[in-house]
Amino acid sequence: MTEDLDAIIRARMATFMEPDSPERIAERKRNSARCGHVKRKLRKGERLTGELLEFAVDVAGDHTEIVENLKAGHQLGDYEMHLMIDVFLLHARLA
């Protein structure tokens, strides 16, 4: 049992420690840039459209009030803005 657990841990560590592929690096950069664009537009009070709107809606997930406000082009409240910028976008950037 312990040997199986050790083998699993070694396999997961090897996967975690291997360098990212160029495609994965490009994907992370693209997501990071999108997070920055959404963050800047939200702080300026600008409406999100197109791909940025789709990305922000995906990041907001199940928070329907935030999603509705984003789709309608309304300004987010202070708490909603905090959730989007400091929680959801940060999590999306680090994931």
C-alpha positions in Angstrom: 0.0 0.0 0.0 2.8 2.4 0.9 4.7 1.6 -2.2 1.6 2.3 -4.3 1.2 5.7 -2.6 4.9 6.5 -3.1 4.7 5.6 -6.8 1.6 7.9 -7.2 3.4 10.7 -5.4 6.5 10.3 -7.5 4.4 10.3 -10.8 2.5 13.4 -9.8 5.7 15.2 -8.8 7.3 14.3 -12.1 4.3 15.8 -14.0 4.3 18.9 -11.8 8.1 19.5 -12.2 8.3 19.0 -16.0 8.6 22.3 -18.0 5.6 23.7 -19.7 5.2 23.2 -23.4 5.4 26.3 -25.7 1.7 26.0 -26.3 0.9 26.0 -22.6 3.2 29.0 -22.1 1.4 30.9 -24.9 -2.0 29.9 -23.4 -1.0 31.3 -20.0 0.2 34.5 -21.6 -3.0 34.9 -23.5 -5.2 34.4 -20.4 -3.0 36.8 -18.4 -3.4 39.4 -21.1 -7.2 38.9 -21.2 -7.4 39.3 -17.4 -5.5 42.5 -17.7 -7.7 43.9 -20.5 -10.9 43.0 -18.6 -9.6 44.5 -15.4 -8.6 47.8 -17.1 -12.0 48.1 -18.9 -14.0 47.3 -15.7 -12.0 49.9 -13.7 -12.6 52.5 -16.4 -16.3 51.7 -16.5 -16.1 50.7 -20.1 -18.5 48.1 -21.6 -17.0 44.6 -22.4 -17.8 43.3 -25.8 -16.9 40.3 -28.0 -14.2 37.9 -26.8 -13.5 39.9 -23.6 -17.2 39.7 -22.6 -17.3 36.0 -23.2 -14.1 35.6 -21.2 -15.4 37.7 -18.3 -18.7 35.7 -18.3 -16.7 32.4 -18.2 -14.6 33.7 -15.3 -17.6 35.0 -13.3 -19.2 31.5 -13.6 -22.3 31.0 -11.6 -22.6 34.5 -10.2 -25.7 35.4 -12.2 -26.0 39.0 -11.0 -22.4 39.8 -12.2 -23.0 38.0 -15.5 -26.3 39.9 -16.1 -24.6 43.2 -15.4 -21.7 42.4 -17.7 -24.0 41.3 -20.5 -26.2 44.4 -20.1 -23.2 46.7 -20.0 -24.0 48.1 -16.5 -21.4 49.2 -14.1 -20.6 46.7 -11.4 -21.1 47.6 -7.7 -18.1 47.9 -5.4 -18.5 44.3 -4.1 -19.1 42.9 -7.5 -16.0 44.7 -8.8 -14.0 43.3 -5.9 -15.1 39.8 -6.7 -14.3 40.1 -10.4 -10.9 41.8 -10.0 -9.5 40.5 -6.8 -11.0 37.0 -6.8 -12.2 35.7 -10.1 -9.6 37.3 -12.5 -6.8 36.6 -10.1 -7.8 33.0 -9.8 -8.1 32.8 -13.6 -4.7 34.3 -14.1 -3.0 31.9 -11.6 -4.8 28.8 -12.8 
